[in-house]
């Protein structure tokens, strides 16, 4: 899943929110001594991120969605689906929460700002850009998707043109919408249960 989904699925706990985003900038064991400066709550956010990724990567519905993009994108189909699923999350926002999307974004940005001093430099730069350009809103529009996918093209230098996924998305829009709703309903239940369990342990 992409940034919006990860941040949304972290709920309202600020440490879970930060840890969930931090995971992309970490490698290896969570309990490695180099991570001793991280609180238990932040480490749980990292665990939540890995739970989300593991559940997503192995889910049969996600594999069906990837199949729609595979001919054009090959093994990069999963990257496109991660980005495009954020679009469908915004589209179906009210199906998963009562919080207004326009209230969610500033709450998330404010939560992340509280961890500025803990952030690795690359993460801080990314968060600065995320807040300044309001990334979490961008994926509802084709232009925002195109900017994100064009950015991926620069990272995947020998790969296909990731923007090809946009017309494919529109071609199969209703199909993908249904697949996303079925999958994300299950994923949210898994994450909600994870959060409840961690609170009970704490």
N, C-alpha and C positions, 0 to 999 in steps of 0.2 A: 504494500500500500504506500501511497505518497504522503506528503506532509500533512495535508488537511485531515485525512482519515486517521493518521496516527495521533494527531493532537486532539481530535474530537473524541477518540476512543479512550483517551487518558482521563476523561471526566473532569472533575473540578479540583483535584488535588494538584497543587503547583509543582511538587516534587515529581509526581508521576508525569506531568506534562513536560517538564524539563528533561527528565531521564529518558523519556520516549524519543525526544528529538536528539539527545546526546548520543544515543546508540549508533547512529550513522557515522559518528566520528570516533568510534571505539573498536577495538579488536580483542578477541580472546576472552579469557575468563573474567567474569564480573568481579570475583573475589580476589583477583590478582592484587598484590601489594601496591601497585601503582594507582589503584583505585581506592585506597584507604581514605582519601579525603572526601569521598562521596558518602552522603548519608544513606541509611537503609531505604528511605523513601525514593531517592534518586535511583538507587540500584534496582528497586522494584519497577521503576519506569523503564529501565533498560530491559528488564525481564519481560515486561508487558510488550515492548516493541518486538522482542524476539518471538513471543507467543503469537503476536499478530502476523509476523512474517511467516512463521512455520505453518500456521493454520491456513493462511492465504495460498502459499506455494503448493500445498497438498490438496487443495479443495477442488473437487471435480467440476463445479460450476465455473470457477476461475479458468480452469483448463479449457472449458468450452468457449469462453470469451477469447482467450488467447488464440484459439483455433481460427477465429474470424480474421485475425491479423497475421497469421503465420506465413501465408504465401507471400505477402508483401514485405514482412519484416524479419522472417526467420526467427532465430533464437532471441531476438530483441523484442519479440511480441509481448513478453511479460512487462518490460519497461513501459511500453505504450499503455498497457492496461492499467498499470499503477497510476499513471497520470490521468487517464480518462475516467477511471473510477472516481476520482475526486470531483470531476464534473457531475457525475450522476449523484454523488453525495449531496452536492449543493442543490441540484434539481429536486431531490427527494428529502430535503432537510427536515421538513415538518413531520415526516414519517418516523423520525428517530429521536426528536427532541422538541421540547416546548420552548427552549431558548431561541430567541431570534438570532438569525445569522449575523445581523448587524451588531448584536450585543456580544456574540461569541468571539468575534475577531479581536476587538480591543481587550477583552478579558484574557485571551491567550497571549497577546502581545505584551500586556502588562505583567502577566505571570512569568514570561520568559525574561523580561528585563530584570527581574529580581535576582537572576543568576548570572548577571553580566560578569562578575568577578571570577566566577568558576569556569566560564566558557573557554574552551580552546580558541585561539585566535581565528581559525577558519570558521568555526561555528558562530562566533560573535559577528564576523563579517556577514555571514549568511543571514543571521537574524536581523542585523541592521537593514539589509536589503529587503528581507521579507516584510518588515514593518514599513519601511519607507515606500515600497511599491505595492503594499497590501496584496502579497501573493495569494493569500487564502481566498480572496474574492475573484482572482483573475480567471480561474479555470471554468467559470460558468460561460465564458465567451470564447468563441473560436480564436479571436486574436490572442487571448491569454494562453490558450492551449498551444497556439502556434509559437509564441515566444518561448514557452517552456520546452517544447519539443525541438525548436531550433537550437536552444541552449544545449540540449542533449546531443544534437548532431555534432557540436563542437567537441564534446567529450568522447563520443563514439566515432572516431575519425574514419575508421574503415567499415563502418556499418551502413545500413540503408538510411534513406531519408525518413526520419521519424515523423515528419509532418504528413506523410502518406496516411497515417492512422486517422486523420481528421475526416477525410471523405469516407473512409471505411466505417468510421463511427456513425456517420449520418446514414449511410446505406443500411446499416443494421441497428439503427437507433432504438427501436422498440424492443428488439431482441435483447440487446445489451442492457437496456433499462430493466427488463424483467430479470435477467441474470443477476444484475447488481443487487436488486432488492432482495432476492432470495438469499444470495450469499451474505450480504451485509447484515441482514437480520440475524443470521447465525453467528457471524463474527462479533456483533455487538453483545450478544448474549454471553459469548465466551469471555469477552473483556469485562463485562459487568460482573460476572462471577469471579474473575481473577481479582478485581478490585475489592469485592466483598471479602474474599478469602484473605487477602493481605491485611485488610482492616481487622479481621478477627484474630489473625496471628499477632498483629501489633498490639 
